[in-house]
Amino acid sequence: MSLHTSSRGRMLLAVAAVGVAAVALSGCAGKGGNTGSGGSSKPIVIGTTDKITSIDPAGSYDNGSYAVETQVYPFLMNAKYGTSEVTPSIAESASFTTPNEYTVKLKPGLKFANGDPLNAESVKFSFDRQVKINDPNGPAALLGNLASTEVKDDTTVVFHLKVANDQTWPQILTTPAGPIVDQKVFPADKVMPDNDIVKANAFAGQYTITSYKVNQLISYKPYAGYAGNLGKAANAGVDVKYYADASNMKLDIGNGNIDVAYRSLSATDISSLKSNSKVKLVTGPGGEIRYIVFNFNTMPFGAKTPQADAKKALAVRQAAADLVDRKAIATNVFKDTYTPLYSYVPQGVPNASESLKGLYGDGSGGPSLDKAKSVLAAAGVTTPVTLNLQYTGDHYGPSSGDEYAAVKSQLETGGLFKVNLGQTEYVQYSKDRVADVYPAYQLGWFPDYPDADNYLTPFFSKNNFLGNHYDNPEVQKLISEQVGITDPAKRGDVIKQIQDLVAKDLSTLPLTQGKQVAVVGKDVQGTVLDASFTFHYAPIHK
């Protein structure tokens, strides 16, 4: 994943190859929840093309590393399988005791697999360490609202927060910034090498690691002392095999050589595996979104163009929204591994709406040439409108070319637009897009936590990471307010109001939402995909 800094901290941009959905495997463990309760003493074999950068939580902020960390480290909070609601995990309680103090009470008697105590000092050490190390490849910026961490007693810790009643804080405790590490093992001021972590057996999650060959093979064994809310593993262990080539992973899952394949098969591979009787596909809501960004300064009739006209610029954005055919893109380009997206918060995330569906196109999600013609004519826009649209194939996968060829064709329907497509390698692209080089351009996003705020603040606050000069004071006011609203229903109403307002402004044009997709063997159980977007090995069994 690529990392970007926004007003609420560095967030994750989706980098999975086009047609590959981010996968979070979860499901219900076998009855009894004991190791091997699914009836097999052999380990579950999982294949992936993801890469690990570091299994030290302070030194990594990517899907490949986090897929390991979430198995082996304990978290104060977790979302139970099948939900996106976070609840205490190794904590027995967690709540705001004052508007700026979030107090966590740990379960008593917790220990790491090596016998070291897991207590309030461990918690303070872990969060202080993240902030102190502040590794450029780490997740420390997610802790931007943390003023300090205080130990009250052996099992009680208080997080002092800068913003009162921050409703995202419990969820931040489930992110890559949240693993609790062993203060007797990890150095306080530097990242620890992977092999040293494994040797020290400094784990207290659902698994320990028994064999570690980075980006080749990792073997996991259930940890009998795990005390979190996710329960014991439903399997006897897991082996994760790392592939350099997704085509080899496709062959292995198709031939029954592995039990699960996730991240990252192409849309074509997934489509072809549908007819293989040895496997089944499991899908679920996905947090990944793909969208077009409009630069309010340099787009047609933008504020810094010779023909600057805010009403005409809005009409151009509205006409584009009238013409795009999301269903065609999802089906023809992504083989339905993506679904149409009609708002700014994807389906599956609490308080998601579909604000765009009724406003644009035919009112039911499809395109409308007549409506696009009408909106441009009413604003006095002469057609065809020339639109320079940029994308990056190396960052978002080779199917980006097909995706944006489809967008170009759709926008040019009826002669309303003349679209000039351009492609740039991502290293340069990431610099150009924030330097007003591209009037309109491609981006993708994968969330840090399953809360609507993670799709609003980074995009639509005044100093947003898009750098597209969108500035709506009413939207900014509501974004600031919603974080501290304690009543879930009232907060939900404000979040939906924000989506409605942004849908009228069209700062960005959402296109598709990535489904979660796993390919599993016919005898594999427990592969429910949920809106926590976290990959758990423990529920998978035969």
Secondary structure per residue as TSV (DSSP state, phi and psi in degrees):
chain	resnum	aa	ss	phi	psi
A	1	M	-	360.0	146.5
A	2	S	E	-88.9	154.8
A	3	L	E	-117.4	138.4
A	4	H	E	-134.2	151.1
A	5	T	E	-100.9	131.1
A	6	S	E	-128.3	-175.7
A	7	S	T	-66.8	-19.0
A	8	R	T	-110.3	12.3
A	9	G	E	115.9	173.2
A	10	R	E	-73.3	131.1
A	11	M	E	-116.7	169.4
A	12	L	E	-97.3	124.4
A	13	L	E	-93.3	134.7
A	14	A	-	-65.2	130.7
A	15	V	-	-124.8	5.4
A	16	A	S	-60.5	146.3
A	17	A	-	-56.8	145.6
A	18	V	T	-56.3	137.7
A	19	G	T	86.7	0.0
A	20	V	-	-110.8	119.8
A	21	A	-	-87.4	144.9
A	22	A	-	-66.2	136.2
A	23	V	-	-116.7	132.5
A	24	A	-	-126.1	102.3
A	25	L	E	-80.3	127.7
A	26	S	E	-154.0	167.6
A	27	G	-	174.8	-175.8
A	28	C	-	-87.9	127.9
A	29	A	-	-67.9	160.7
A	30	G	-	-61.2	156.4
A	31	K	T	-57.5	136.2
A	32	G	T	93.9	-27.5
A	33	G	-	65.8	14.9
A	34	N	-	-86.7	157.8
A	35	T	T	-55.9	128.6
A	36	G	T	76.2	13.7
A	37	S	T	-65.8	-16.2
A	38	G	T	-74.1	-8.5
A	39	G	S	103.1	2.6
A	40	S	-	-121.7	135.2
A	41	S	-	-92.3	-6.5
A	42	K	S	-83.1	147.8
A	43	P	-	-68.4	149.7
A	44	I	E	-73.2	134.7
A	45	V	E	-107.9	121.3
A	46	I	E	-115.2	135.6
A	47	G	E	-109.2	144.5
A	48	T	E	-153.9	154.4
A	49	T	-	-104.3	-1.9
A	50	D	-	-60.8	154.8
A	51	K	-	-119.2	146.0
A	52	I	-	-94.7	134.5
A	53	T	S	-99.6	-38.7
A	54	S	-	-166.9	142.6
A	55	I	S	-99.5	8.7
A	56	D	S	-81.5	118.8
A	57	P	G	-56.9	-24.5
A	58	A	G	-79.4	-11.3
A	59	G	G	-114.8	10.2
A	60	S	-	-148.0	151.4
A	61	Y	-	-152.4	61.9
A	62	D	S	-148.9	159.9
A	63	N	H	-62.0	-41.4
A	64	G	H	-62.8	-42.7
A	65	S	H	-72.0	-41.9
A	66	Y	H	-66.8	-29.0
A	67	A	H	-61.7	-28.0
A	68	V	H	-81.9	-48.7
A	69	E	H	-59.3	-38.0
A	70	T	H	-70.0	-17.3
A	71	Q	H	-84.2	-32.7
A	72	V	H	-112.6	-13.9
A	73	Y	S	-108.3	148.9
A	74	P	-	-82.8	152.1
A	75	F	-	-125.2	146.3
A	76	L	S	-65.1	-36.7
A	77	M	E	-130.1	149.9
A	78	N	E	-150.0	157.6
A	79	A	E	-94.9	125.2
A	80	K	-	-65.3	156.4
A	81	Y	T	-54.3	134.3
A	82	G	T	88.1	2.5
A	83	T	-	-134.1	168.4
A	84	S	-	-114.8	0.5
A	85	E	-	-81.7	125.0
A	86	V	E	-88.3	140.8
A	87	T	E	-137.7	163.2
A	88	P	E	-56.6	138.6
A	89	S	S	-111.0	-86.7
A	90	I	S	-79.4	-6.5
A	91	A	E	-85.6	150.3
A	92	E	E	-97.2	-18.0
A	93	S	E	-156.6	154.8
A	94	A	E	-158.9	125.5
A	95	S	E	-166.5	165.4
A	96	F	E	-76.9	121.8
A	97	T	E	-97.8	-22.4
A	98	T	E	-140.7	167.2
A	99	P	T	-55.6	-28.1
A	100	N	T	-112.3	11.3
A	101	E	E	-128.0	121.9
A	102	Y	E	-110.1	113.0
A	103	T	E	-103.1	129.8
A	104	V	E	-118.1	129.0
A	105	K	E	-109.0	118.7
A	106	L	E	-78.8	153.7
A	107	K	-	-64.9	143.9
A	108	P	T	-76.5	153.9
A	109	G	T	74.7	19.9
A	110	L	-	-73.0	144.5
A	111	K	B	-140.7	150.7
A	112	F	-	-76.0	163.6
A	113	A	T	-61.6	-22.5
A	114	N	T	-87.6	2.1
A	115	G	S	96.4	-9.9
A	116	D	-	-67.9	147.6
A	117	P	B	-68.8	143.1
A	118	L	-	-114.5	102.4
A	119	N	S	-138.4	-168.6
A	120	A	H	-61.9	-33.2
A	121	E	H	-63.1	-36.3
A	122	S	H	-61.6	-41.5
A	123	V	H	-65.3	-50.7
A	124	K	H	-58.3	-46.0
A	125	F	H	-57.0	-44.2
A	126	S	H	-63.2	-44.6
A	127	F	H	-77.6	-38.2
A	128	D	H	-60.3	-39.1
A	129	R	H	-65.3	-45.4
A	130	Q	H	-55.0	-48.1
A	131	V	H	-67.2	-41.6
A	132	K	H	-67.7	-47.4
A	133	I	H	-67.2	-44.7
A	134	N	-	44.3	49.5
A	135	D	-	-64.0	138.0
A	136	P	T	-60.8	-22.4
A	137	N	T	-99.8	7.9
A	138	G	S	-104.1	178.3
A	139	P	S	-99.4	17.3
A	140	A	G	-57.2	-31.0
A	141	A	G	-65.2	-18.6
A	142	L	G	-64.8	-17.4
A	143	L	G	-96.3	26.5
A	144	G	T	-60.9	-24.0
A	145	N	T	-91.0	-0.1
A	146	L	E	-86.6	116.7
A	147	A	E	-84.0	-44.6
A	148	S	E	-167.6	164.8
A	149	T	E	-123.9	128.3
A	150	E	E	-121.5	134.5
A	151	V	E	-91.2	123.4
A	152	K	E	-92.3	-42.6
A	153	D	E	-157.4	-169.2
A	154	D	T	-61.5	-27.7
A	155	T	T	-120.9	8.3
A	156	T	E	-123.6	128.6
A	157	V	E	-132.7	143.7
A	158	V	E	-120.0	125.9
A	159	F	E	-93.6	119.5
A	160	H	E	-92.4	119.9
A	161	L	E	-107.9	147.8
A	162	K	S	-75.4	-41.9
A	163	V	S	-98.7	128.1
A	164	A	T	-69.3	145.5
A	165	N	T	53.4	39.3
A	166	D	-	-66.2	105.3
A	167	Q	T	-72.9	-10.0
A	168	T	T	-89.8	-12.3
A	169	W	H	-59.5	-45.5
A	170	P	H	-57.3	-33.7
A	171	Q	H	-75.4	-34.1
A	172	I	H	-61.1	-29.7
A	173	L	T	-67.7	-12.7
A	174	T	T	-97.5	-2.5
A	175	T	S	-87.3	-179.3
A	176	P	T	-58.7	-13.3
A	177	A	T	-84.4	-6.4
A	178	G	-	-99.9	-9.9
A	179	P	-	-60.8	140.1
A	180	I	-	-95.7	126.5
A	181	V	-	-114.0	164.4
A	182	D	-	-79.9	114.6
A	183	Q	T	-70.4	-15.0
A	184	K	T	-85.8	-9.1
A	185	V	T	-113.2	-48.7
A	186	F	S	-81.2	137.7
A	187	P	-	-69.5	147.1
A	188	A	S	-78.1	-18.7
A	189	D	S	-125.8	8.8
A	190	K	S	-155.1	160.2
A	191	V	-	-74.2	139.0
A	192	M	-	-94.5	136.5
A	193	P	-	-60.8	143.8
A	194	D	H	-54.8	-48.9
A	195	N	H	-62.5	-32.5
A	196	D	H	-68.8	-36.4
A	197	I	H	-64.2	-46.8
A	198	V	H	-62.5	-43.7
A	199	K	H	-61.5	-35.8
A	200	A	H	-79.6	-8.5
A	201	N	T	51.7	44.7
A	202	A	-	-88.4	58.5
A	203	F	-	-125.9	154.7
A	204	A	-	-155.1	24.8
A	205	G	S	-89.6	-157.0
A	206	Q	S	-70.7	-18.8
A	207	Y	E	-135.5	159.6
A	208	T	E	-111.9	164.8
A	209	I	E	-102.7	125.2
A	210	T	E	-101.8	-21.5
A	211	S	E	-149.9	133.9
A	212	Y	E	-139.2	110.8
A	213	K	E	-123.4	104.0
A	214	V	T	-55.2	129.5
A	215	N	T	56.9	24.6
A	216	Q	T	-126.8	-64.4
A	217	L	E	-155.7	133.2
A	218	I	E	-127.1	134.4
A	219	S	E	-111.7	132.9
A	220	Y	E	-116.7	143.0
A	221	K	E	-124.0	134.6
A	222	P	E	-56.7	140.0
A	223	Y	-	-96.2	115.5
A	224	A	T	-65.4	-23.0
A	225	G	T	-90.4	5.5
A	226	Y	-	-61.7	131.1
A	227	A	-	-125.0	18.0
A	228	G	S	-81.5	178.1
A	229	N	T	-81.1	-1.3
A	230	L	T	-88.1	-12.2
A	231	G	-	82.7	175.5
A	232	K	S	-74.0	159.4
A	233	A	-	-66.3	143.0
A	234	A	S	-93.8	12.3
A	235	N	S	-133.6	168.5
A	236	A	S	-84.0	-5.8
A	237	G	-	153.3	171.8
A	238	V	E	-138.2	136.1
A	239	D	E	-112.4	128.3
A	240	V	E	-111.1	120.7
A	241	K	E	-102.4	130.2
A	242	Y	E	-101.5	128.5
A	243	Y	-	-108.6	137.8
A	244	A	S	-81.4	-24.7
A	245	D	-	-129.1	121.7
A	246	A	H	-63.2	-27.1
A	247	S	H	-64.8	-33.1
A	248	N	H	-70.2	-36.1
A	249	M	H	-66.4	-38.2
A	250	K	H	-61.0	-43.8
A	251	L	H	-62.1	-42.1
A	252	D	H	-68.7	-41.1
A	253	I	H	-69.9	-36.3
A	254	G	H	-67.8	-29.0
A	255	N	T	-95.9	1.6
A	256	G	T	80.0	16.9
A	257	N	S	-80.0	-20.3
A	258	I	S	-131.3	161.3
A	259	D	S	-92.8	-30.6
A	260	V	E	-140.6	137.7
A	261	A	E	-123.2	126.7
A	262	Y	-	-146.1	152.3
A	263	R	S	36.7	91.3
A	264	S	-	-153.0	114.8
A	265	L	-	-98.0	146.4
A	266	S	-	-73.9	163.1
A	267	A	H	-59.8	-36.7
A	268	T	H	-66.5	-41.4
A	269	D	H	-62.7	-45.2
A	270	I	H	-62.4	-42.3
A	271	S	H	-62.2	-42.2
A	272	S	H	-70.1	-29.7
A	273	L	H	-74.3	-14.9
A	274	K	T	-60.1	-29.5
A	275	S	T	-92.5	2.7
A	276	N	-	-86.9	118.4
A	277	S	T	-70.5	-12.6
A	278	K	T	-83.5	-11.7
A	279	V	E	-131.6	167.6
A	280	K	E	-138.4	152.5
A	281	L	E	-100.6	135.4
A	282	V	E	-117.2	128.0
A	283	T	E	-123.6	159.5
A	284	G	E	-160.9	175.0
A	285	P	-	-61.0	142.0
A	286	G	-	-117.6	146.2
A	287	G	-	-89.7	-13.1
A	288	E	-	-73.7	134.9
A	289	I	E	-128.1	153.3
A	290	R	E	-126.3	139.2
A	291	Y	E	-159.6	165.7
A	292	I	E	-104.8	135.0
A	293	V	E	-102.3	133.0
A	294	F	E	-101.6	129.3
A	295	N	-	-86.2	114.5
A	296	F	T	-68.7	-12.8
A	297	N	T	-92.1	-37.9
A	298	T	T	-112.7	-6.4
A	299	M	S	-67.1	167.4
A	300	P	T	-51.1	125.7
A	301	F	T	68.3	19.0
A	302	G	-	-67.5	166.5
A	303	A	T	-61.1	-26.2
A	304	K	T	-106.3	12.1
A	305	T	S	-94.1	157.8
A	306	P	T	-60.1	-27.7
A	307	Q	T	-101.5	32.0
A	308	A	-	-51.8	124.8
A	309	D	-	-160.7	106.6
A	310	A	H	-61.6	-36.8
A	311	K	H	-69.0	-40.9
A	312	K	H	-68.4	-38.1
A	313	A	H	-62.2	-41.9
A	314	L	H	-62.8	-41.3
A	315	A	H	-61.7	-37.5
A	316	V	H	-63.1	-45.3
A	317	R	H	-64.2	-40.4
A	318	Q	H	-65.5	-40.6
A	319	A	H	-64.4	-38.9
A	320	A	H	-61.6	-41.3
A	321	A	H	-66.6	-30.0
A	322	D	H	-71.7	-27.5
A	323	L	H	-96.1	-25.7
A	324	V	-	-68.2	140.9
A	325	D	-	-115.2	91.1
A	326	R	H	-63.8	-38.6
A	327	K	H	-62.4	-40.5
A	328	A	H	-64.0	-40.4
A	329	I	I	-64.8	-47.1
A	330	A	I	-60.4	-41.7
A	331	T	I	-82.8	-49.4
A	332	N	I	-76.8	-36.4
A	333	V	I	-91.2	-44.9
A	334	F	T	-104.3	5.0
A	335	K	T	54.4	35.0
A	336	D	T	64.2	20.7
A	337	T	S	-83.0	-9.1
A	338	Y	E	-119.7	156.4
A	339	T	E	-123.2	156.8
A	340	P	E	-59.8	143.3
A	341	L	-	-121.7	121.0
A	342	Y	-	-113.1	15.5
A	343	S	S	-156.7	-167.5
A	344	Y	S	-99.0	-18.9
A	345	V	S	-111.4	122.5
A	346	P	-	-70.3	154.4
A	347	Q	T	-60.6	141.4
A	348	G	T	103.4	-21.7
A	349	V	S	-93.0	133.3
A	350	P	T	-53.1	138.4
A	351	N	T	73.0	19.8
A	352	A	-	-70.9	140.9
A	353	S	-	-123.5	-177.4
A	354	E	-	-128.4	58.8
A	355	S	H	-60.2	-29.9
A	356	L	H	-78.8	-24.5
A	357	K	H	-61.8	-47.0
A	358	G	H	-79.9	-21.2
A	359	L	H	-80.8	-31.9
A	360	Y	S	-127.9	165.5
A	361	G	T	63.8	-143.1
A	362	D	T	-84.8	5.7
A	363	G	S	85.3	-5.9
A	364	S	S	-124.1	11.5
A	365	G	S	108.3	-14.3
A	366	G	S	-92.2	170.8
A	367	P	-	-80.0	163.2
A	368	S	-	-147.0	107.6
A	369	L	H	-65.0	-41.6
A	370	D	H	-59.9	-41.7
A	371	K	H	-67.1	-38.9
A	372	A	H	-64.2	-43.9
A	373	K	H	-59.0	-44.1
A	374	S	H	-63.6	-43.6
A	375	V	H	-69.1	-36.7
A	376	L	H	-69.7	-41.3
A	377	A	H	-64.1	-41.5
A	378	A	H	-63.9	-29.1
A	379	A	T	-90.0	-2.5
A	380	G	T	75.5	28.5
A	381	V	-	-88.3	125.1
A	382	T	-	-80.4	133.8
A	383	T	S	-106.8	156.3
A	384	P	S	-77.2	146.3
A	385	V	E	-85.6	126.6
A	386	T	E	-83.3	122.8
A	387	L	E	-126.8	118.9
A	388	N	E	-88.6	117.8
A	389	L	E	-123.2	122.8
A	390	Q	E	-109.4	146.5
A	391	Y	E	-143.6	169.0
A	392	T	-	-131.0	113.6
A	393	G	H	-77.0	-31.3
A	394	D	H	-75.4	-24.8
A	395	H	H	-88.8	-39.1
A	396	Y	H	-108.4	14.9
A	397	G	-	93.5	157.6
A	398	P	T	-63.2	-23.1
A	399	S	T	-72.7	-8.0
A	400	S	H	-57.9	-34.3
A	401	G	H	-61.5	-45.3
A	402	D	H	-66.5	-39.1
A	403	E	H	-60.0	-48.2
A	404	Y	H	-82.2	-21.1
A	405	A	H	-65.2	-38.8
A	406	A	H	-66.5	-43.4
A	407	V	H	-60.3	-44.5
A	408	K	H	-58.4	-47.8
A	409	S	H	-61.2	-41.5
A	410	Q	H	-66.7	-43.7
A	411	L	H	-68.6	-27.9
A	412	E	T	-85.8	0.3
A	413	T	G	-57.9	129.5
A	414	G	G	76.6	4.4
A	415	G	G	75.4	18.8
A	416	L	S	-79.1	-29.4
A	417	F	E	-127.2	152.2
A	418	K	E	-119.8	107.6
A	419	V	E	-99.0	124.4
A	420	N	E	-102.1	106.7
A	421	L	E	-82.6	139.5
A	422	G	E	-134.6	150.3
A	423	Q	E	-128.6	137.1
A	424	T	-	-136.0	141.7
A	425	E	-	-64.5	147.0
A	426	Y	H	-63.0	-34.9
A	427	V	H	-56.5	-44.6
A	428	Q	H	-77.1	-37.9
A	429	Y	H	-56.5	-44.5
A	430	S	H	-63.8	-27.0
A	431	K	H	-82.2	-43.1
A	432	D	H	-64.4	-39.9
A	433	R	G	-65.2	-28.0
A	434	V	G	-96.2	4.8
A	435	A	G	-111.1	20.8
A	436	D	T	62.6	26.9
A	437	V	-	-78.2	-33.6
A	438	Y	-	-108.8	119.7
A	439	P	S	-63.7	-33.1
A	440	A	E	-149.8	142.4
A	441	Y	E	-157.1	162.6
A	442	Q	E	-83.2	138.8
A	443	L	E	-144.7	165.4
A	444	G	E	-137.7	163.4
A	445	W	E	-148.1	138.4
A	446	F	-	-129.8	133.7
A	447	P	-	-78.1	154.9
A	448	D	S	-79.6	-33.7
A	449	Y	S	-152.8	151.2
A	450	P	S	-81.2	64.3
A	451	D	S	-130.3	143.4
A	452	A	G	-57.2	-31.0
A	453	D	G	-55.2	-33.4
A	454	N	G	-70.3	-9.7
A	455	Y	G	-109.8	0.7
A	456	L	T	-115.5	-59.7
A	457	T	H	-55.0	-47.1
A	458	P	H	-65.7	-22.9
A	459	F	H	-97.9	-37.8
A	460	F	H	-122.3	1.7
A	461	S	S	-71.3	165.5
A	462	K	T	-60.0	-44.6
A	463	N	T	-103.2	57.6
A	464	N	-	-74.2	160.7
A	465	F	T	-71.9	-15.8
A	466	L	T	-67.2	-32.5
A	467	G	-	62.7	33.7
A	468	N	S	-101.3	9.4
A	469	H	-	69.4	21.0
A	470	Y	-	-74.8	131.6
A	471	D	-	-147.6	95.7
A	472	N	-	-121.0	103.5
A	473	P	H	-56.6	-35.7
A	474	E	H	-65.5	-42.6
A	475	V	H	-62.6	-44.1
A	476	Q	H	-62.7	-40.2
A	477	K	H	-62.9	-45.3
A	478	L	H	-68.1	-36.1
A	479	I	H	-62.8	-42.8
A	480	S	H	-65.4	-37.6
A	481	E	H	-70.4	-41.6
A	482	Q	H	-63.7	-29.0
A	483	V	H	-60.7	-35.3
A	484	G	T	-100.8	7.4
A	485	I	-	-81.0	120.2
A	486	T	-	-86.2	-23.4
A	487	D	-	-79.1	114.7
A	488	P	H	-57.4	-39.1
A	489	A	H	-67.4	-43.3
A	490	K	H	-66.1	-41.0
A	491	R	H	-62.9	-41.6
A	492	G	H	-60.3	-39.9
A	493	D	H	-62.7	-41.0
A	494	V	H	-68.1	-40.8
A	495	I	H	-61.8	-40.7
A	496	K	H	-68.9	-34.6
A	497	Q	H	-63.6	-40.6
A	498	I	H	-60.6	-45.5
A	499	Q	H	-61.1	-39.8
A	500	D	H	-64.1	-42.4
A	501	L	H	-66.4	-44.0
A	502	V	H	-68.1	-32.9
A	503	A	H	-61.9	-32.5
A	504	K	H	-74.9	-31.7
A	505	D	H	-83.6	-32.6
A	506	L	T	56.3	51.7
A	507	S	S	-60.7	-39.4
A	508	T	E	-130.5	161.2
A	509	L	E	-119.4	96.8
A	510	P	E	-62.6	141.9
A	511	L	E	-116.4	-60.8
A	512	T	E	-139.8	159.6
A	513	Q	E	-122.5	128.1
A	514	G	E	-75.7	126.0
A	515	K	-	-71.2	155.4
A	516	Q	E	-83.5	132.5
A	517	V	E	-134.4	126.8
A	518	A	E	-124.8	140.4
A	519	V	E	-106.8	123.0
A	520	V	E	-131.8	158.1
A	521	G	E	-65.8	155.4
A	522	K	T	-59.1	-29.5
A	523	D	T	-95.5	8.4
A	524	V	-	-90.2	131.4
A	525	Q	B	-117.3	169.0
A	526	G	-	80.6	23.6
A	527	T	-	-104.6	57.2
A	528	V	E	-80.3	132.2
A	529	L	E	-105.1	127.4
A	530	D	-	-127.7	-179.9
A	531	A	T	-86.2	11.0
A	532	S	T	-79.2	-21.3
A	533	F	-	59.9	26.0
A	534	T	-	-112.0	133.4
A	535	F	-	-88.7	111.1
A	536	H	-	-111.1	132.7
A	537	Y	S	-84.7	-28.1
A	538	A	T	-59.7	-34.7
A	539	P	T	-77.3	-11.7
A	540	I	-	-77.9	129.7
A	541	H	B	-155.4	170.3
A	542	K	-	-110.5	360.0
